[in-house]
C-alpha cells in the first residue's frame, strides 16, 4: 500500500504531500489517507473527471475489508 500509493500520487504534477494514518483495533487496521494538492485540477489529473469517486488498486482486494465509494475533498483554510 505505501509503496504503490506513494509512488502513484507523488508522480502526479502539482501533488503536494500525503499522510497515511493507521489505528489498530480489535485485530484490524483502520486506515485513512489524506492527500494535499495545489488545486482541484491537480486532483483531476490523478483521479480523472470523476475525482470524487474513490480510487483503488487491484491488490487492495487482498487487504481491505470495506471499500468506500466516494472521497471527501476539503480546503485548508487555516493551519498552525
N, C-alpha and C positions, 0 to 999 in steps of 0.2 A: 504494500500500500504506500509506504513512504517513498520508496524508490521510484515507482511508476508515476504516482501523482505529482510529486515534487518536480520531477523532470518534465512532465507534461505541462504543468502550469507555468513553471519558470521559463519554458521555451516560447511562451506567448508574449508578443510585443505588448508593452505597457502593463504587464503584470508587475505588482509591487512586492508582495510577500504573502506567505501563508502561515497559518498556525494550526497544528493538529492538537486537539485536546482529547484526553482519554480518561475515563473513570472506570475502574474495575469494581463491579458489584455482583455479588452472588455468582461468581464464576464466569461472568460475562464482561466483555469490554464494550463500553459505550463510547462512541467516537463523535466528535464534532470537528468539522473542517471550516476554518474561517479564512477567507482569501481577501486580499486587498488589491484593488485595481485602480488605474488612473481615472477611468470613467466607464460608463455603460458600454460604449463602443468597444473597449478592450475586452469586456466580458463576452460580448457577442463574437469577437474574433476567436475566443476559446470555445464557447458553448454553442455558437450558431444563433440564428434568429429567435429560436425558442429558448432564450437564455434563462428562463425561469424553470425549465424542465431539468430535473436532476440528471447528472451525467455519471454513468457507471462504467466500469471496465469489466471485461469478460471474467476475469479471475475473482471479482467481487462475490460471485455466486458461492465460492468456497469459504468465504469469511463472514459475510453479512447475513444477519437473521431477518432484517427488515430493510426495505427499500423505499425511501421517501420519494414521492412522485415529483414534488416541487421543491425549489430552493427559495430562500428569502434574501432579498437584497436590501441593504441599509446604507445610508450615507453617514460618514463620520462627520459629526458636527462639533465635536469637542474632544480633546484628549489632553492628558497631563504627563 
